[in-house]
């Protein structure tokens, strides 16, 4: 009997030990710090849903193909700009942007949800977290204010692609450094970046991808515009405030229309910068979208295509 009991105990211990080995060998996912606390994602997530502005392009740059994505810039097709085309094996399911269909997202069975550049809504985060671990924006940013570096760090960490992310950071930072070296005339020059939407102008402030882009190539945001920033990436301008867009370089582009209204606007064209030839009106939609994307791939495209225009106007 004692021999039988000893055998049973030995077998039980063996099974227990095996279970412990299996548990310790199970791969652990990354823990990502967000504005809503730490989020742990599964290791090597296969089904990625990208909801935040440029999250899909960022994942693609890292070699990960989302199964579904929000198309913030209304590209259609694969939901990305030409700088990111050809990286999907098959087009993703295109989802809403600000208004989400949570049931549709649930049915996609995501392993992880990327929402790193969004409206910072806790309600949105809570609803998405019921479906899958959700990587929200980092702490301290305004709505849609996640920088390309922060986005790349969040996404690369969540997807286990830190090494690839580091290489991309270096590539973009080296490209910005090359521009500053090749165009020393940008240094110390003020810049105002504006958009024309629904017959009104607005200006971008620090923390927005477009404003940050201009500072990264050497310009300084016009202080008066920056002073008006109030917890947003953008300030509305009344007709009387359009004069605030006057700077050493003024960059304006349309949203939702062509550039004809901007080019015909007497108020804008009476600005000293416009009269002196220092006004750049971006017209090409791909160029506008790349400039606005705030993604690694879009930023590289924008560097190549917008910098010559800025150089000619300074």
C-alpha positions in Angstrom: 0.0 0.0 0.0 2.8 2.4 0.9 4.4 1.7 -2.4 1.2 2.4 -4.2 0.7 5.7 -2.4 4.3 6.7 -3.1 3.8 6.0 -6.8 0.6 8.0 -7.0 2.2 11.0 -5.2 5.2 10.8 -7.5 2.9 10.9 -10.5 0.9 13.8 -9.1 4.1 15.8 -8.5 5.2 15.0 -12.1 1.9 16.3 -13.6 2.1 19.4 -11.4 5.7 20.0 -12.4 4.8 19.7 -16.1 1.9 22.1 -15.6 4.3 24.6 -14.0 6.8 24.3 -16.9 4.1 24.8 -19.5 2.9 27.9 -17.6 6.4 29.5 -17.3 7.1 28.7 -21.0 4.0 30.5 -22.2 5.1 33.6 -24.1 4.2 36.9 -22.4 3.1 40.0 -24.4 4.3 43.5 -24.0 2.9 46.0 -21.5 2.3 49.4 -23.1 1.9 52.6 -21.1 -1.1 54.7 -22.1 -3.1 57.7 -20.8 -5.5 55.2 -19.3 -2.9 53.1 -17.6 -0.8 50.0 -18.5 -2.2 47.7 -21.2 -0.8 44.2 -21.7 -1.2 42.7 -25.1 -0.8 39.1 -26.2 2.6 38.0 -27.6 2.8 38.1 -31.4 -0.7 39.3 -32.1 -2.0 38.1 -35.4 -5.3 39.9 -35.7 -4.7 43.6 -35.4 -7.4 46.2 -35.8 -6.0 49.7 -36.4 -8.4 52.5 -35.4 -6.3 55.6 -34.6 -5.2 58.1 -37.1 -2.3 56.5 -39.1 -2.2 53.4 -36.9 -2.6 51.2 -39.9 0.2 52.9 -41.8 2.5 52.6 -38.8 1.7 48.9 -38.4 2.4 48.4 -42.1 5.7 50.2 -41.8 6.6 47.6 -39.2 5.6 44.7 -41.4 2.3 43.9 -39.7 -0.9 43.9 -41.8 -4.0 44.9 -39.9 -7.2 42.9 -40.6 -9.2 46.1 -40.4 -8.5 49.8 -40.2 -10.1 53.2 -40.0 -9.7 55.3 -43.2 -9.2 58.8 -41.6 -8.2 60.5 -44.8 -10.8 58.8 -47.0 -8.4 57.0 -49.3 -10.7 54.1 -50.0 -9.3 50.9 -51.4 -6.7 49.8 -48.8 -7.3 52.9 -46.7 -3.7 54.2 -47.0 -1.9 56.7 -49.1 0.3 55.8 -52.1 3.4 55.8 -49.9 2.0 52.7 -48.1 0.3 50.9 -51.0 1.3 47.3 -51.9 2.0 46.3 -48.3 -1.2 44.4 -47.8 -1.8 40.9 -49.1 -5.5 41.7 -49.3 -7.3 44.9 -48.5 -8.4 45.3 -44.8 -12.0 45.8 -43.7 -12.5 49.6 -43.6 -14.1 50.8 -40.4 -15.5 54.1 -39.2 -13.4 56.8 -37.6 -15.0 58.9 -34.9 -18.2 56.8 -34.8 -17.4 53.1 -34.3 -19.5 50.0 -34.8 -18.4 48.0 -31.8 -20.3 44.9 -32.8 -18.5 44.9 -36.1 -15.2 45.2 -34.4 -16.1 42.4 -31.9 -16.9 40.1 -34.9 -13.4 40.7 -36.3 -12.0 38.8 -33.2 -9.0 41.1 -32.8 -6.0 40.1 -30.7 -5.2 43.8 -30.1 -6.7 47.1 -31.0 -4.5 50.1 -31.9 -6.1 53.5 -31.1 -3.0 55.5 -30.4 -4.1 58.8 -32.1 -7.7 59.6 -31.4 -10.1 61.9 -29.4 -8.8 60.6 -26.1 -12.2 59.4 -25.1 -12.3 57.2 -22.0 -15.7 55.9 -23.0 -14.3 54.8 -26.4 -11.4 53.1 -24.7 -13.6 51.3 -22.2 -15.9 50.0 -25.0 -13.0 48.8 -27.1 -11.2 47.2 -24.1 -14.3 45.0 -23.6 -13.4 43.5 -27.0 -9.6 43.2 -26.9 -6.6 44.9 -25.3 -6.6 48.4 -26.6 -3.5 50.6 -27.0 -4.7 54.2 -26.3 -2.8 57.4 -26.8 0.1 58.2 -24.4 -0.4 60.4 -21.3 -0.2 64.1 -21.7 -1.3 64.6 -25.3 -4.2 66.6 -26.6 -6.8 64.9 -28.8 -5.2 63.7 -32.0 -1.9 65.0 -30.7 0.2 61.8 -30.5 3.4 62.5 -32.4 4.8 60.1 -35.0 7.5 59.1 -32.6 5.1 58.3 -29.8 2.8 56.4 -32.2 5.7 54.4 -33.5 6.9 53.6 -30.0 3.4 52.5 -28.9 2.7 50.4 -31.9 6.1 48.8 -32.2 6.0 47.9 -28.5 2.5 46.4 -28.8 3.4 44.4 -31.8 6.8 43.2 -30.6 8.6 45.1 -33.3 10.8 47.4 -31.2 14.0 46.8 -33.3 12.1 47.7 -36.5 10.6 50.7 -34.8 14.1 52.0 -33.8 15.3 51.7 -37.4 12.3 53.7 -38.6 12.8 56.4 -36.0 16.4 56.8 -37.2 15.4 56.9 -40.8 12.9 59.8 -40.2 15.2 61.7 -37.9 18.1 61.4 -40.3 15.8 62.7 -43.1 14.8 65.7 -41.1 18.5 66.3 -40.2 19.4 66.2 -43.9 16.8 68.8 -44.7 18.1 71.1 -42.0 21.7 70.7 -43.2 20.7 71.3 -46.9 18.5 74.3 -46.1 20.1 76.4 -43.3 17.9 79.3 -44.5 15.0 77.6 -42.8 16.6 78.1 -39.3 15.0 81.0 -37.3 12.3 81.7 -39.9 8.8 81.9 -38.6 6.1 79.7 -40.2 2.3 79.6 -40.0 0.4 76.5 -41.2 -3.3 77.0 -42.0 -6.2 75.0 -43.4 -9.3 76.2 -45.3 -12.4 74.3 -44.4 -16.1 75.2 -44.7 -15.2 78.7 -45.9 -13.1 79.3 -42.8 -9.4 79.3 -41.9 -7.7 77.7 -39.0 -4.1 77.4 -37.9 -2.2 74.4 -36.5 -0.2 74.6 -33.3 2.6 72.6 -31.7 1.6 69.0 -31.1 -0.1 68.7 -34.5 1.7 66.6 -37.2 1.9 69.5 -39.7 3.2 72.0 -37.2 5.7 69.6 -35.8 6.9 68.7 -39.3 7.7 72.4 -40.0 9.7 72.7 -36.8 11.5 69.5 -37.5 12.9 70.9 -40.8 14.1 74.0 -39.0 11.3 76.6 -38.9 9.8 78.1 -35.8 6.0 78.3 -35.3 4.7 81.8 -35.2 4.6 82.7 -31.5 1.4 84.6 -31.7 -0.5 81.6 -33.1 1.1 79.3 -30.5 0.0 81.6 -27.7 -3.6 81.1 -28.7 -3.4 77.3 -28.3 -5.9 76.1 -25.8 -5.5 72.4 -25.4 -6.2 71.6 -29.0 -4.0 70.9 -32.1 -5.8 73.6 -34.0 -7.3 77.1 -33.5 -10.2 78.6 -35.5 -9.5 82.0 -37.1 -12.2 84.6 -37.7 -12.0 86.6 -40.9 -10.3 89.4 -39.0 -7.7 86.9 -37.6 -6.5 85.6 -41.0 -3.7 88.1 -40.7 -2.2 85.9 -38.1 -1.2 83.6 -40.9 1.4 86.1 -42.0 4.9 84.8 -41.3 8.3 84.4 -43.0 6.6 81.4 -44.6 2.8 80.8 -44.8 1.6 77.3 -45.8 -2.1 76.8 -46.5 -4.1 73.9 -47.9 -7.8 73.1 -48.4 -9.7 70.4 -46.7 -12.7 68.9 -48.5 -12.4 71.1 -51.6 -9.8 72.2 -54.2 -7.5 75.2 -53.8 -9.4 77.6 -56.0 -11.1 79.5 -53.1 -7.8 79.9 -51.4 -6.1 81.2 -54.5 -8.9 83.7 -55.1 -9.1 84.9 -51.5 -8.3 88.6 -51.4 -7.8 88.7 -47.6 -5.2 85.9 -47.7 -3.5 87.3 -50.8 -3.1 90.7 -49.1 -0.9 89.3 -46.4 2.6 90.6 -46.5 3.9 87.1 -46.9 1.7 86.5 -49.9 2.7 89.7 -51.6 6.4 88.9 -51.0 6.1 85.4 -52.5 6.3 83.6 -49.2 2.9 81.9 -49.5 2.7 78.2 -50.4 -0.7 76.8 -51.2 -0.6 73.0 -51.3 -2.9 71.7 -54.0 -1.9 68.1 -54.7 -4.1 65.8 -52.6 -1.4 63.2 -52.0 1.0 65.9 -50.8 -1.7 67.3 -48.5 -2.5 63.9 -47.1 1.1 62.9 -46.6 1.8 66.3 -44.8 -1.3 65.6 -42.6 -0.7 61.9 -42.0 1.7 62.1 -39.2 2.9 58.6 -40.1 6.4 57.4 -40.7 5.8 56.6 -44.3 3.7 59.7 -45.0 6.3 61.9 -43.3 9.1 60.5 -45.6 6.9 61.2 -48.6 6.1 64.7 -47.4 9.8 65.5 -46.9 10.6 64.5 -50.4 7.7 66.4 -52.0 7.0 69.5 -49.9 10.5 70.7 -48.9 11.3 71.9 -52.5 8.2 74.1 -52.5 9.0 75.6 -49.1 12.6 76.3 -50.2 11.4 78.1 -53.3 9.2 80.4 -51.2 11.6 81.4 -48.5 
